[in-house]
């Protein structure tokens, strides 16, 4: 992976009902990023590749909730994922 590859950096989010906002549960570069993406896909978790969004999320510490400035972007992404899952479409490979 080269540094321009969006997969050279990965951030995993988790959201549970009742949480104030999603939280960062894993993040890493290079081989760690590749492993985060691989494990997500193995478990059927949707992987969204947005270099800009990942760069912003990578600034959040692990176990911290995302900042309010990112609520709208993440809410739109979660709503889109929900619609995709409701239609029965599998996560992309």
CNS distance restraints for C-alpha pairs under 8 A (distance, minus, plus):
assign (resid   1 and name CA) (resid   5 and name CA) 6.23 0.50 0.50
assign (resid   1 and name CA) (resid   7 and name CA) 7.30 0.50 0.50
assign (resid   1 and name CA) (resid   8 and name CA) 5.91 0.50 0.50
assign (resid   1 and name CA) (resid  30 and name CA) 6.59 0.50 0.50
assign (resid   2 and name CA) (resid   8 and name CA) 6.62 0.50 0.50
assign (resid   3 and name CA) (resid   8 and name CA) 5.97 0.50 0.50
assign (resid   4 and name CA) (resid   8 and name CA) 7.43 0.50 0.50
assign (resid   6 and name CA) (resid  10 and name CA) 7.93 0.50 0.50
assign (resid   6 and name CA) (resid  49 and name CA) 6.49 0.50 0.50
assign (resid   6 and name CA) (resid  50 and name CA) 6.84 0.50 0.50
assign (resid   6 and name CA) (resid  51 and name CA) 5.00 0.50 0.50
assign (resid   7 and name CA) (resid  30 and name CA) 7.57 0.50 0.50
assign (resid   7 and name CA) (resid  33 and name CA) 6.49 0.50 0.50
assign (resid   7 and name CA) (resid  34 and name CA) 6.57 0.50 0.50
assign (resid   7 and name CA) (resid  37 and name CA) 7.98 0.50 0.50
assign (resid   7 and name CA) (resid  49 and name CA) 7.34 0.50 0.50
assign (resid   8 and name CA) (resid  29 and name CA) 5.26 0.50 0.50
assign (resid   8 and name CA) (resid  30 and name CA) 4.67 0.50 0.50
assign (resid   8 and name CA) (resid  31 and name CA) 7.73 0.50 0.50
assign (resid   8 and name CA) (resid  33 and name CA) 5.99 0.50 0.50
assign (resid   8 and name CA) (resid  34 and name CA) 7.12 0.50 0.50
assign (resid   9 and name CA) (resid  27 and name CA) 7.48 0.50 0.50
assign (resid   9 and name CA) (resid  28 and name CA) 5.79 0.50 0.50
assign (resid   9 and name CA) (resid  29 and name CA) 4.39 0.50 0.50
assign (resid   9 and name CA) (resid  30 and name CA) 6.39 0.50 0.50
assign (resid   9 and name CA) (resid  33 and name CA) 5.28 0.50 0.50
assign (resid   9 and name CA) (resid  54 and name CA) 7.08 0.50 0.50
assign (resid   9 and name CA) (resid  55 and name CA) 7.71 0.50 0.50
assign (resid   9 and name CA) (resid  58 and name CA) 7.94 0.50 0.50
assign (resid  10 and name CA) (resid  27 and name CA) 5.45 0.50 0.50
assign (resid  10 and name CA) (resid  28 and name CA) 5.58 0.50 0.50
assign (resid  10 and name CA) (resid  29 and name CA) 6.47 0.50 0.50
assign (resid  10 and name CA) (resid  33 and name CA) 4.67 0.50 0.50
assign (resid  10 and name CA) (resid  34 and name CA) 7.52 0.50 0.50
assign (resid  10 and name CA) (resid  36 and name CA) 6.75 0.50 0.50
assign (resid  10 and name CA) (resid  37 and name CA) 7.09 0.50 0.50
assign (resid  10 and name CA) (resid  54 and name CA) 6.46 0.50 0.50
assign (resid  10 and name CA) (resid  58 and name CA) 7.60 0.50 0.50
assign (resid  11 and name CA) (resid  24 and name CA) 6.90 0.50 0.50
assign (resid  11 and name CA) (resid  25 and name CA) 7.71 0.50 0.50
assign (resid  11 and name CA) (resid  26 and name CA) 5.74 0.50 0.50
assign (resid  11 and name CA) (resid  27 and name CA) 4.24 0.50 0.50
assign (resid  11 and name CA) (resid  28 and name CA) 6.75 0.50 0.50
assign (resid  11 and name CA) (resid  33 and name CA) 7.60 0.50 0.50
assign (resid  11 and name CA) (resid  36 and name CA) 7.76 0.50 0.50
assign (resid  11 and name CA) (resid  54 and name CA) 6.24 0.50 0.50
assign (resid  11 and name CA) (resid  57 and name CA) 6.66 0.50 0.50
assign (resid  11 and name CA) (resid  58 and name CA) 6.20 0.50 0.50
assign (resid  12 and name CA) (resid  24 and name CA) 5.84 0.50 0.50
assign (resid  12 and name CA) (resid  25 and name CA) 5.59 0.50 0.50
assign (resid  12 and name CA) (resid  26 and name CA) 4.97 0.50 0.50
assign (resid  12 and name CA) (resid  27 and name CA) 6.12 0.50 0.50
assign (resid  12 and name CA) (resid  36 and name CA) 7.34 0.50 0.50
assign (resid  13 and name CA) (resid  22 and name CA) 6.12 0.50 0.50
assign (resid  13 and name CA) (resid  23 and name CA) 5.44 0.50 0.50
assign (resid  13 and name CA) (resid  24 and name CA) 4.61 0.50 0.50
assign (resid  13 and name CA) (resid  25 and name CA) 5.55 0.50 0.50
assign (resid  13 and name CA) (resid  26 and name CA) 7.22 0.50 0.50
assign (resid  14 and name CA) (resid  22 and name CA) 5.43 0.50 0.50
assign (resid  14 and name CA) (resid  23 and name CA) 5.50 0.50 0.50
assign (resid  14 and name CA) (resid  24 and name CA) 6.55 0.50 0.50
assign (resid  14 and name CA) (resid  25 and name CA) 6.37 0.50 0.50
assign (resid  15 and name CA) (resid  19 and name CA) 6.63 0.50 0.50
assign (resid  15 and name CA) (resid  21 and name CA) 6.73 0.50 0.50
assign (resid  15 and name CA) (resid  22 and name CA) 4.36 0.50 0.50
assign (resid  15 and name CA) (resid  23 and name CA) 6.46 0.50 0.50
assign (resid  16 and name CA) (resid  22 and name CA) 7.42 0.50 0.50
assign (resid  20 and name CA) (resid  65 and name CA) 7.68 0.50 0.50
assign (resid  21 and name CA) (resid  65 and name CA) 5.73 0.50 0.50
assign (resid  21 and name CA) (resid  66 and name CA) 6.36 0.50 0.50
assign (resid  21 and name CA) (resid  71 and name CA) 7.50 0.50 0.50
assign (resid  22 and name CA) (resid  65 and name CA) 5.55 0.50 0.50
assign (resid  22 and name CA) (resid  66 and name CA) 5.99 0.50 0.50
assign (resid  23 and name CA) (resid  62 and name CA) 7.57 0.50 0.50
assign (resid  23 and name CA) (resid  63 and name CA) 5.89 0.50 0.50
assign (resid  23 and name CA) (resid  64 and name CA) 5.34 0.50 0.50
assign (resid  23 and name CA) (resid  65 and name CA) 3.90 0.50 0.50
assign (resid  23 and name CA) (resid  66 and name CA) 5.57 0.50 0.50
assign (resid  24 and name CA) (resid  57 and name CA) 7.72 0.50 0.50
assign (resid  24 and name CA) (resid  60 and name CA) 6.89 0.50 0.50
assign (resid  24 and name CA) (resid  61 and name CA) 6.87 0.50 0.50
assign (resid  24 and name CA) (resid  62 and name CA) 5.04 0.50 0.50
assign (resid  24 and name CA) (resid  63 and name CA) 5.43 0.50 0.50
assign (resid  24 and name CA) (resid  64 and name CA) 5.90 0.50 0.50
assign (resid  24 and name CA) (resid  65 and name CA) 6.35 0.50 0.50
assign (resid  24 and name CA) (resid  66 and name CA) 6.95 0.50 0.50
assign (resid  25 and name CA) (resid  62 and name CA) 5.39 0.50 0.50
assign (resid  25 and name CA) (resid  63 and name CA) 5.55 0.50 0.50
assign (resid  26 and name CA) (resid  36 and name CA) 7.56 0.50 0.50
assign (resid  26 and name CA) (resid  62 and name CA) 6.12 0.50 0.50
assign (resid  27 and name CA) (resid  32 and name CA) 7.78 0.50 0.50
assign (resid  27 and name CA) (resid  33 and name CA) 6.83 0.50 0.50
assign (resid  27 and name CA) (resid  36 and name CA) 7.55 0.50 0.50
assign (resid  27 and name CA) (resid  58 and name CA) 6.68 0.50 0.50
assign (resid  27 and name CA) (resid  62 and name CA) 7.31 0.50 0.50
assign (resid  28 and name CA) (resid  32 and name CA) 5.16 0.50 0.50
assign (resid  28 and name CA) (resid  33 and name CA) 4.82 0.50 0.50
assign (resid  28 and name CA) (resid  36 and name CA) 7.77 0.50 0.50
assign (resid  29 and name CA) (resid  33 and name CA) 4.73 0.50 0.50
assign (resid  29 and name CA) (resid  34 and name CA) 7.74 0.50 0.50
assign (resid  30 and name CA) (resid  34 and name CA) 6.25 0.50 0.50
assign (resid  31 and name CA) (resid  35 and name CA) 6.16 0.50 0.50
assign (resid  32 and name CA) (resid  36 and name CA) 6.19 0.50 0.50
assign (resid  33 and name CA) (resid  37 and name CA) 6.31 0.50 0.50
assign (resid  34 and name CA) (resid  38 and name CA) 6.11 0.50 0.50
assign (resid  35 and name CA) (resid  39 and name CA) 6.00 0.50 0.50
assign (resid  36 and name CA) (resid  40 and name CA) 6.16 0.50 0.50
assign (resid  37 and name CA) (resid  41 and name CA) 6.23 0.50 0.50
assign (resid  37 and name CA) (resid  47 and name CA) 6.89 0.50 0.50
assign (resid  38 and name CA) (resid  42 and name CA) 6.12 0.50 0.50
assign (resid  39 and name CA) (resid  43 and name CA) 6.31 0.50 0.50
assign (resid  40 and name CA) (resid  44 and name CA) 6.30 0.50 0.50
assign (resid  40 and name CA) (resid  45 and name CA) 4.87 0.50 0.50
assign (resid  40 and name CA) (resid  46 and name CA) 7.08 0.50 0.50
assign (resid  40 and name CA) (resid  47 and name CA) 7.04 0.50 0.50
assign (resid  41 and name CA) (resid  45 and name CA) 5.43 0.50 0.50
assign (resid  41 and name CA) (resid  46 and name CA) 6.86 0.50 0.50
assign (resid  41 and name CA) (resid  47 and name CA) 7.08 0.50 0.50
assign (resid  41 and name CA) (resid  91 and name CA) 7.55 0.50 0.50
assign (resid  41 and name CA) (resid  93 and name CA) 6.88 0.50 0.50
assign (resid  44 and name CA) (resid  90 and name CA) 7.64 0.50 0.50
assign (resid  44 and name CA) (resid  91 and name CA) 6.29 0.50 0.50
assign (resid  45 and name CA) (resid  91 and name CA) 6.70 0.50 0.50
assign (resid  46 and name CA) (resid  81 and name CA) 7.44 0.50 0.50
assign (resid  46 and name CA) (resid  91 and name CA) 5.04 0.50 0.50
assign (resid  46 and name CA) (resid  92 and name CA) 7.06 0.50 0.50
assign (resid  47 and name CA) (resid  91 and name CA) 7.29 0.50 0.50
assign (resid  47 and name CA) (resid  92 and name CA) 7.35 0.50 0.50
assign (resid  49 and name CA) (resid  54 and name CA) 7.69 0.50 0.50
assign (resid  50 and name CA) (resid  54 and name CA) 6.00 0.50 0.50
assign (resid  51 and name CA) (resid  55 and name CA) 6.07 0.50 0.50
assign (resid  52 and name CA) (resid  56 and name CA) 6.42 0.50 0.50
assign (resid  53 and name CA) (resid  57 and name CA) 6.13 0.50 0.50
assign (resid  54 and name CA) (resid  58 and name CA) 5.86 0.50 0.50
assign (resid  55 and name CA) (resid  59 and name CA) 6.99 0.50 0.50
assign (resid  56 and name CA) (resid  60 and name CA) 7.60 0.50 0.50
assign (resid  57 and name CA) (resid  66 and name CA) 7.30 0.50 0.50
assign (resid  60 and name CA) (resid  64 and name CA) 6.55 0.50 0.50
assign (resid  60 and name CA) (resid  65 and name CA) 7.72 0.50 0.50
assign (resid  60 and name CA) (resid  66 and name CA) 6.63 0.50 0.50
assign (resid  60 and name CA) (resid  67 and name CA) 7.90 0.50 0.50
assign (resid  66 and name CA) (resid  70 and name CA) 6.57 0.50 0.50
assign (resid  66 and name CA) (resid  71 and name CA) 7.26 0.50 0.50
assign (resid  67 and name CA) (resid  71 and name CA) 6.92 0.50 0.50
assign (resid  70 and name CA) (resid  74 and name CA) 6.14 0.50 0.50
assign (resid  71 and name CA) (resid  75 and name CA) 5.82 0.50 0.50
assign (resid  72 and name CA) (resid  76 and name CA) 6.10 0.50 0.50
assign (resid  73 and name CA) (resid  77 and name CA) 6.30 0.50 0.50
assign (resid  74 and name CA) (resid  78 and name CA) 6.04 0.50 0.50
assign (resid  75 and name CA) (resid  79 and name CA) 6.06 0.50 0.50
assign (resid  76 and name CA) (resid  80 and name CA) 6.18 0.50 0.50
assign (resid  77 and name CA) (resid  81 and name CA) 6.20 0.50 0.50
assign (resid  78 and name CA) (resid  82 and name CA) 6.07 0.50 0.50
assign (resid  79 and name CA) (resid  83 and name CA) 6.32 0.50 0.50
assign (resid  80 and name CA) (resid  84 and name CA) 6.24 0.50 0.50
assign (resid  81 and name CA) (resid  85 and name CA) 6.09 0.50 0.50
assign (resid  82 and name CA) (resid  86 and name CA) 6.01 0.50 0.50
assign (resid  83 and name CA) (resid  87 and name CA) 6.27 0.50 0.50
assign (resid  84 and name CA) (resid  88 and name CA) 6.63 0.50 0.50
assign (resid  84 and name CA) (resid  89 and name CA) 5.77 0.50 0.50
assign (resid  85 and name CA) (resid  89 and name CA) 5.63 0.50 0.50
assign (resid  85 and name CA) (resid  90 and name CA) 7.04 0.50 0.50
